[in-house]
């Protein structure tokens, strides 16, 4: 990172008919202690003297005319025209103090975050309207604690930074793809903030970069703006379901109890005015509150019936979500989503495919619904962040239970399609979880949401009740594709006769090369002796597994083998691996996989001499990279894959209490002929591509996987080996 004194920033100002404020804005930029590398004015076809006054106030100003009537498009024009490492935005009705840019740059360099911004305040003492506005915005009732109205008292990570006062890394703008044209005049900044955070980026507000905001100067223009903000809020929630909060129900509901609201808000205004020692502003503040909340609520309602404020927003799109387990830290789930989303992006980028893909991370800790970007790098970062391990991922959060339940109902009833993508779902080892998943799918079907499963593992389904629930969750119009024949047969036994078999999508995961020792053996451990123990947590079985792992590691170390631990479902696998290393006393590296992309994990395996794994997807990664492996059959899905892939001889059963000895024997056995393995892999990939064709038909609505053209559905060819 360059030293703070050497950092360069371009300041972009977007304006349209801003003659009243543009001179003050430009003079404040001309007087910065730290001069910007360049100031760009993107003029949106002004018909007044905006451009003339701006040039007079800032000689050397670069003016770009872009009459789009879209602030998001013009912000994109501005930052894409800049050549500096940082790009700052200041609105045309804002006035920046002399230290503004210097403080933003210093903070951005020191913190190394995607964006840094500050607060804004109305001009003090200029009018009774602005004085009342300052009081209102400083209260939670007036601003909801948002940086849009609050002045930060200390440096803090925030969920959103308004673009009227912000500094971005250009790299962050490029990675996120800039501002979404669908938000032409409202909400473009919060949409962008959310997309940055979805990629795991941080936004920080600092207290010493506050600008003066010469915003709407009378009640009428203020109310009109709040009405537009209300519509923007509804549009933002439609695009980002995570943006919904019960607090946004308040403004529309206020309209139903207007007399009570007016009495209450008058009382709140009186208390605030007395607290600020300005009782004369009581009536004005009461009116300002009313002209904030009521138009905002009306705007929210109007936004339900108006799709947007521009053709990009009004284009009819179908929202389709891919479900994965929230915060499980499972590299296998991440690999599946990366592979499926990459294939879908190629399909959806074709003309006429008006589908917005989403990731729905769902689990005991709630629901997290994020739009998937078109950029591969951004998309992978969204997946990595949503599925990243979290200490709360296995536990229900009582305080968030009701909001999450409501959000889940909104998503399952409002999306046009939802399907589970990969993983081991639809089993009744935990009956409550099976009931919740199937009930949500059945609920969605009531609202004509098309449901489906794509390349998942199924089972066990030990109860007749569980099978009937599965049948309710998935109907004849549902996409029903599994990754193995046993899962397909189980779903057909549930009455889903159109179920078909493809393969695991991770088979097509690309490899990211890494530098590592070619002689080392990777070990991907797991504490479970079998899949059922995930829920049983039988300590005796865990102890037996631990003893075998320590025996295996000790023997390999004594034989002079170079080892490294590769945990792929964290935090539990990492903790278990560290216990093994500590018990054996061996000097063994434990690879930190939490921040690695699945392709990088596969790269580690490709660079190694062999793999010993109790997890399924490290085995798949090894087969992708032709790395010799030994697979420990803790679940039927491990043997099912090895049978499909022609590696059944590489499987070790765990019902033998001394399985470590068998692993050592198989490790040195030669692998099967590469030509035969390649032929079988081609069969797997052909089956997977057939599955993708059915998925694409389902997405487009052109075909239906329920058409009984396949009889009981296509299945994989049996291995000839």
KAGILIN-V800724 format. One record per helix or strand of 2 or more residues. SS is the DSSP state (H for helix, E for strand). FROM is the first residue (numbers start at 1). TO is the last residue. If there is no record, write none. Layout:
# KAGILIN-V800724
ss:SS from:FROM to:TO
ss:SS from:FROM to:TO
This chain:
# KAGILIN-V800724
ss:H from:4 to:6
ss:E from:9 to:15
ss:H from:22 to:30
ss:E from:38 to:43
ss:H from:50 to:57
ss:E from:62 to:65
ss:H from:71 to:80
ss:E from:86 to:90
ss:E from:94 to:96
ss:H from:100 to:111
ss:E from:115 to:117
ss:E from:120 to:121
ss:H from:128 to:137
ss:H from:140 to:143
ss:E from:156 to:157
ss:E from:165 to:169
ss:H from:170 to:176
ss:H from:188 to:198
ss:E from:203 to:205
ss:E from:211 to:213
ss:H from:219 to:239
ss:H from:241 to:243
ss:H from:246 to:275
ss:H from:279 to:305
ss:H from:311 to:314
ss:E from:318 to:325
ss:H from:331 to:348
ss:E from:355 to:363
ss:E from:366 to:371
ss:H from:376 to:386
ss:H from:398 to:414
ss:E from:417 to:421
ss:E from:424 to:425
ss:H from:431 to:446
ss:E from:450 to:458
ss:H from:464 to:473
ss:E from:479 to:482
ss:H from:485 to:493
ss:E from:500 to:501
ss:H from:505 to:508
ss:E from:521 to:524
ss:H from:533 to:536
ss:H from:539 to:558
ss:E from:563 to:565
ss:H from:572 to:584
ss:E from:589 to:590
ss:H from:598 to:606
ss:E from:610 to:613
ss:H from:616 to:624
ss:E from:629 to:633
ss:H from:636 to:645
ss:H from:648 to:650
ss:E from:651 to:653
ss:H from:659 to:667
ss:H from:674 to:700
ss:H from:708 to:710
